Amino acid sequence: MRIIIEYNRDDLNRIQYPVIVEGWNKIKSGRIHRAFEAEFSEKERVTLSRFYPILRRWYLEKGTPEKAQIGVQTYNLLIRAANFFGTI
């Protein structure tokens, strides 16, 4: 069962999504690509690639929305991804 929660702006800013956007192009290089594949499953990589355009739009065009509905697992995955990109 998938649980979806409506997050407010403060919760969305806790994701640190600009770190994901800034680091996304680095996953094409060898060492970082291997680390990315080791850290995230295929399903998680697909989810991240699906969310990247949304996060990019928030970061570069529209700003953080007042609220957004995101699944709990996806929210936690985005936090993990921000931690990953923050350490590479």
C-alpha positions, 0 to 999 in steps of 0.5 A, a space after each residue: 500500500 502506498 501512503 501519500 502525504 501532502 508536504 508543506 514548503 518547509 518539508 520540501 526544503 528539507 529534501 535539499 533538492 538543489 543538491 540533487 539537481 546540481 549533482 545529477 549530471 555527475 552520475 554519467 562519469 565512471 566512478 560516480 556512476 558506479 557508486 550511484 548504481 551501487 547505492 540505488 536499486 533500478 526502481 529507485 533510479 527510475 523514480 529519481 529520473 522521473 522526479 529530476 525534471 520536477 525538482 529542476 523546475 522547482 529549483 530553476 524556474 518556479 521555486 518551492 511550491 507551497 505544498 506537494 503530495 509525495 509518497 512517504 517512500 519517495 520522500 525518503 528516497 529523495 532525502 537519501 539522494 540528496 545525501 548521496 549527491 552531497 557527498 560526491 
